[in-house]
Amino acid sequence: MNYYPMTIAGVKRELPLCPVTNDLYIGAFVIFGDQELTCACADALLKKAPEYDYLITAEAKGIPLIHEMARQHGDKKYFLARKKPKLYMTGVFEVTVRSITTEGEQKLYLDTADAELMKGKRILIVDDVISTGESLLAIEQLVEKAGGNIIGKMCILAEGDAIDREDITYLEPLPLFNPDGTIKE
């Protein structure tokens, strides 16, 4: 297996290269269980963050990041766009999303009680990696449907074409790879 070495928020990691298709590989970036990296990335993103009222991310890989950002910032609440409605939800908004790392089409859901809190508030969208932007777009649609004001979009890594986007703030670029581990041009 090939690896891509990176330093992210001052922390060195080797990302395993994983196939998406026969000729496209991505650097697998997973913060689950990596407390050192999660804390460092949360701190670095908060230093770049605009003033906000609430944070939101999509389930599941952004959860450790948003939790740590909220903890460091002193936020009492943050929001999750869920992959499935839960019994405790008072009602739901839903949007459809396609992701490079998840096979097939999936939906994201927002509890209507959270939507009420979001109405008219400054919402900062955060995620671990933004690649195609499909998950980001779905979260944007949920926030807009809820009446929230999106004041920023942030991630740890911008991958592929997302590197050139001017509407997101990120810590590091992550290229796409060929099967031999070389960077795609």
C-alpha positions, -999 to +999 in steps of 0.1 A: +000+000+000+011+035-008+010+064+017+009+102+014+028+120+041+012+152+054+016+177+082-019+190+093-022+216+120+014+208+130+007+171+133+024+146+109+004+117+095+008+092+067-025+088+047-031+054+031-040+057-006-073+039-013-090+031-047-122+049-056-120+036-092-094+017-112-075+049-120-084+072-091-071+069-055-076+091-025-057+097+006-078+082+034-081+108+061-098+096+093-098+116+125-118+089+144-097+079+174-070+104+166-074+128+196-041+147+190-050+154+154-087+163+161-077+188+188-050+204+167-073+207+137-102+221+158-079+248+173-064+257+138-099+260+123-113+281+151-084+306+146-097+311+110-134+309+118-157+339+115-181+348+144-209+323+144-239+312+165-239+275+157-218+248+140-232+221+118-216+190+102-228+159+084-228+125+102-204+108+108-167+117+101-172+154+110-185+146+145-152+144+164-141+177+148-173+196+155-175+184+190-139+195+197-145+228+180-176+234+201-158+223+233-128+246+227-150+275+217-174+271+247-204+263+226-233+246+244-248+232+213-240+222+177-260+205+150-257+172+130-272+165+096-281+128+102-280+099+078-313+085+091-342+101+110-342+091+147-372+084+169-365+114+191-367+139+163-397+161+163-399+161+125-373+162+098-361+182+068-344+160+042-320+164+012-304+139-011-266+136-014-239+117-033-204+114-018-171+102-033-165+080-002-200+065+002-215+042-025-248+053-040-272+080-031-280+089+005-301+114+024-293+138+051-319+148+078-322+177+102-345+177+132-372+204+129-364+214+166-328+221+156-341+240+125-361+263+148-330+271+168-311+277+136-336+302+121-320+336+116-287+325+132-252+326+119-243+290+109-208+278+103-206+245+083-176+223+091-164+189+078-133+168+078-128+167+040-145+185+012-140+168-022-169+169-047-188+193-025-220+172-026-222+167+012-215+204+017-242+213-008-267+191+011-259+207+044-262+242+028-297+232+016-307+220+050-295+252+067-312+274+041-345+254+044-342+260+082-338+297+077-302+298+090-276+322+076-245+304+063-215+326+073-188+302+064-178+267+052-146+251+067-128+218+065-095+203+075-086+191+040-098+203+005-094+174-019-092+175-057-111+203-074-122+216-039-087+230-036-096+258-061-129+267-044-129+303-031-160+297-009-144+273+016-116+277+042-093+247+048-061+239+065-044+218+038-049+207+002-051+170-005-044+159-041-060+130-059-037+101-068-029+076-096-028+039-087+010+040-085+008+067-058+018+097-079-003+128-078-029+132-105-023+162-127 
